[in-house]
């Protein structure tokens, strides 16, 4: 599980870098921006599932 979590955090960081680069481009491709945001959000959701939950009330 830790290896998967680590890989997902790496992927999230890479997607964040790619997203920033695309947004700051002279002519950003809005479809690529949307696709990167979707992928990043999906990875974030997967990370949230793997993260142990604190006390749930």
C-alpha positions as CSV (number, residue, x, y, z in Angstrom):
1,X,0.0,0.0,0.0
2,X,2.8,2.4,0.8
3,X,4.4,1.9,-2.6
4,X,1.1,2.7,-4.3
5,X,0.6,5.8,-2.1
6,X,4.1,7.0,-3.0
7,X,3.5,6.5,-6.7
8,X,0.2,8.3,-6.5
9,X,1.8,11.3,-4.7
10,X,4.5,11.4,-7.3
11,X,1.9,11.3,-10.1
12,X,-0.1,14.1,-8.4
13,X,3.0,16.3,-8.2
14,X,3.9,15.6,-11.9
15,X,0.3,16.4,-12.9
16,X,0.5,19.6,-10.9
17,X,3.7,20.6,-12.6
18,X,2.3,19.9,-16.1
19,X,-0.9,21.8,-15.2
20,X,1.1,24.9,-14.1
21,X,3.2,24.7,-17.2
22,X,0.2,24.5,-19.5
23,X,-1.7,27.3,-17.8
24,X,1.4,29.6,-18.0
25,X,2.0,28.8,-21.7
26,X,1.6,31.6,-24.2
27,X,-1.5,29.9,-25.7
28,X,-2.7,27.3,-23.2
29,X,-4.8,24.5,-24.6
30,X,-8.0,24.6,-22.6
31,X,-8.8,21.0,-23.4
32,X,-5.4,19.8,-22.1
33,X,-5.9,22.0,-18.9
34,X,-9.3,20.4,-18.3
35,X,-7.9,16.9,-18.9
36,X,-5.0,17.5,-16.5
37,X,-7.3,18.9,-13.8
38,X,-9.6,15.8,-14.2
39,X,-6.6,13.4,-13.9
40,X,-5.2,15.3,-10.9
41,X,-8.6,15.2,-9.1
42,X,-8.9,11.5,-9.8
43,X,-5.5,10.9,-8.3
44,X,-6.4,13.1,-5.3
45,X,-9.5,11.0,-4.7
46,X,-7.5,7.8,-4.9
47,X,-5.1,9.2,-2.4
48,X,-7.9,10.1,-0.1
49,X,-9.2,6.5,-0.2
50,X,-5.8,5.2,0.8
51,X,-5.2,7.7,3.6
52,X,-6.3,6.3,7.0
53,X,-9.2,8.2,8.3
54,X,-9.0,10.0,11.6
55,X,-11.7,9.5,14.2
56,X,-15.0,9.4,12.4
57,X,-17.9,10.6,14.5
